[in-house]
Amino acid sequence: MQLYSEILKKRPYIDRTFWVLYFMLIGVAALALFSASSYLVFKEDNTSIIGPLGRQVCFLLAGCVLAYLTQFAPNRAVTAIGYLIFGVSLLLVYSLLWKGNPLAEVRNGAARWIKIGVSFQPAELAKLGLLIVVADLLTKGQTEKEKHKYFLWTLGLTVATCFPIMVSNMSTAVVLAGIVFLMWILARVPWKKILIVAAIAVAAGIAGYLFGEFVYVRPGRKASGLMGRITVWCKRVDDFVAEKKQPTTTEFKLNDDNRQRALAKVAVMRGGKTPLGVGPGNSQERDYLPLAYEDYIFAIFVEEYGIIGAVFLIFIYLAILFRACYASTKFYGDGRAMLSVMGLALMITCQAFVSMAVSVGLGPVTGQPLPLISHGGTSAIVTSLYFGIMMGVSREQDEMRDKQQQSAIESEQDAPVIEL
């Protein structure tokens, strides 16, 4: 009863704008998944789309409940739990590097899932934990020496997190590292440090590509162990570059390497013929595109809802970032809260734009789902947690503002009156 009464006191401070954006994404997810799940039905040898769609709806409902409860949690408690999530998830991510791990589940040639009763991706939790930890560490230092120490801590933890994720999912590691770079900028880390780290990262990326290209891809050698995915990364870059050089007449000749990209482009092309696309439920490519319900769901959405639907979805993701920017302007001396909100909002928006860019052929193939829309339980739950934390920070700052204003009013009333 005491917990319920505390929630009732905090309800007037609920950030309704975040909730509207959250529910708008859930609405889009329901429409998109209903259309894009036909391939999943065929893959599971199921006679009805209700099964796969129903499971995803259950994940979204669970995420909604989790977001609602999380928004009432104190920010300090969220930070403490964030450290715990980060530590546990990092151990699980590193356990995936163990070839004989009985809990690891391999899909599409990559070990990204842990199965303990249910399957989930520990990398999604590691991303959430790292962003919370980085936001906390960057605001701890008081002196220049302390700030430098905590900057090095964030650098080390980012490298330690991105390395095991990179082994199975390079794009996720790159996006995560990019968000930490943006958080450094927001925390006003000296540009000299940021540029040095950026230069080293770019040089390491180029060196890794050249190593994989000339040691494995061109000689036709097969990589194994931790290097097992390096040929996949290099080939995806090579295919993307080669595709841009091909004449238009040969662009859509299908093979095993370009099937996903080509069919996604066909879907986008069909949707672009009219502003409203081919209409809900009229997609043709959803029956042929292998990952229509995950990485390429944006292509099916564009096919059915056209440029109007695409612009509407882009607007929602940008609105999330703008709302986070607005919310960050009302923080009362709590830099950690500001950084955590911006880090989470940037993760949602940047991941969305990477996924959409790949779907329309503006980038090499990656494994980035569209936040809250692509099929996947772990992604839906963790993205809902992002929203819950952002709404919780906004709520707590509004409470703090009202308390400060009330305290100022009371101080003025209690002040002695001096008669002249």
Buried (B, 14 or more C-beta within 10 A) or exposed (E): EEEEEEEEEBEEBBBEBBBEBBEBBBEBBBBBBBBBBBBBBEEEEEEEBEEBBEBBBEBBEBBBEBBBEBBBBEBEEBBEBBEEBBEBBBEBBBBBBEEEBEBBBEEEEBBBBBEEEEBBBBBBBBBBBBBBBBBBBBBEBEEEEEBBEBBEBBBEBBBBBBBBBBBBBBBBBBBBBBBBBBBBEBBEBEEEBBEEBBEEBEEEEEEBBEEBBEBBBEEEEEBEEBBBBBBBBBBBBBBBEEBEEEEEEEBBEEEEBBEBBBBBBBBBBBBBEEEEBBEBEEBBBBEBBBBBBBBBBBBBBBBBBBBBBBEEBBEBBEBBBBBBEEBBEEBEEBBBBBBBBBBBBBBBBBBBBBBBBBBBBEBBBBBBBBBBBBBBBBBBBBBBBBBBBBBBBBBBBBBBBEEEEEEEEEEEEEEEEEEE
